[in-house]
Amino acid sequence: NVIGLEFEDAKTLMTLRGGKPVMQITARIRSVSGQTVTVPPVLVSLLDHAGRTVYEWTVSPKAADMEPGEVMEFSTEVNTPPQGATRVRLSFTDSRGSAASPTKAL
């Protein structure tokens, strides 16, 4: 794990708000590094049944850095998720916005 961070307890919940679907995504980010780690943005990808990306966005976590063993709550949501989105993949991004390890599929 080159980043020193892992996703735990990732969950997806579909709800209705004002009669429209909302997908809520929550997880915990844990520092597994022995030193302070800079927290990169999280790339949230909605996937179809074949694993193809149908929609994605990035979210900046609440903290910029994490100490060894520290845990932070992460959440995001999307209003009216695209048709065919059946799974969610969470991954950390590098400076170019490309996914970097580790990845957590829901």
C-alpha positions in Angstrom: 0.0 0.0 0.0 2.0 3.0 -1.3 -0.6 5.5 -0.1 -0.8 4.3 3.5 -4.6 4.6 3.6 -7.4 2.1 3.4 -11.2 2.2 3.0 -13.2 0.3 5.6 -17.0 -0.3 6.2 -18.0 1.1 2.8 -21.7 1.3 2.3 -24.1 2.5 -0.3 -27.7 3.5 0.4 -30.4 4.4 -2.1 -33.0 6.9 -0.7 -35.6 9.3 -2.1 -35.4 13.0 -1.6 -38.3 15.1 -3.0 -39.4 12.0 -4.9 -36.0 11.7 -6.7 -33.4 8.9 -6.1 -30.3 9.8 -4.1 -27.3 7.4 -3.7 -25.5 8.0 -0.4 -22.0 6.5 -0.1 -20.2 6.3 3.3 -16.9 4.7 4.4 -14.1 5.1 6.9 -10.6 6.0 5.8 -7.9 4.5 8.0 -4.2 5.4 8.1 -2.1 2.2 8.0 1.1 4.1 7.6 3.7 4.5 10.3 4.0 8.2 9.6 1.8 11.2 8.9 0.1 10.7 5.5 -1.3 13.4 3.1 -4.9 12.4 2.2 -5.5 12.6 -1.6 -8.9 13.2 -3.1 -11.2 10.2 -3.4 -12.4 9.1 -6.9 -16.0 7.8 -6.7 -16.9 5.7 -9.7 -20.4 4.3 -10.4 -20.2 1.1 -12.3 -22.6 -0.9 -14.4 -23.2 -4.7 -14.1 -20.2 -5.4 -16.4 -17.9 -3.2 -14.3 -17.8 -0.3 -16.8 -17.7 3.3 -15.4 -21.0 5.1 -16.0 -20.3 8.2 -13.9 -17.5 9.4 -11.6 -16.5 12.4 -9.5 -13.8 13.3 -7.0 -14.3 14.3 -3.3 -11.8 16.0 -1.0 -11.9 14.3 2.4 -12.4 16.5 5.5 -8.7 16.3 6.6 -5.6 17.0 4.6 -3.3 14.7 6.7 -3.8 11.7 8.9 -1.6 10.4 11.7 -0.7 6.7 12.1 -3.8 4.6 13.0 -6.2 7.6 12.7 -9.7 7.0 11.2 -11.8 9.5 9.4 -15.4 9.3 8.2 -16.0 9.8 4.5 -19.4 10.5 2.8 -20.7 11.7 -0.5 -23.9 11.5 -2.5 -25.2 11.8 -6.0 -28.7 13.0 -6.9 -30.5 10.9 -9.6 -27.7 8.4 -10.2 -27.3 7.3 -13.8 -29.5 4.4 -15.1 -27.5 1.2 -14.9 -25.3 2.1 -12.0 -25.2 -1.0 -9.9 -21.9 -0.8 -8.0 -19.6 1.8 -6.5 -15.8 1.9 -6.5 -13.8 4.1 -4.2 -10.1 4.9 -4.9 -7.6 7.5 -4.0 -6.4 9.8 -6.9 -2.9 10.9 -7.7 -1.9 14.4 -8.6 -3.2 13.9 -12.2 -6.6 12.7 -11.1 -5.9 9.1 -12.0 -6.9 6.3 -9.7 -4.2 5.0 -7.4 -4.3 2.1 -5.0 -6.0 1.0 -2.9 -9.5 0.6 -4.3 -12.7 -0.5 -2.6 -15.6 -1.8 -4.6 -19.1 -1.8 -3.0 
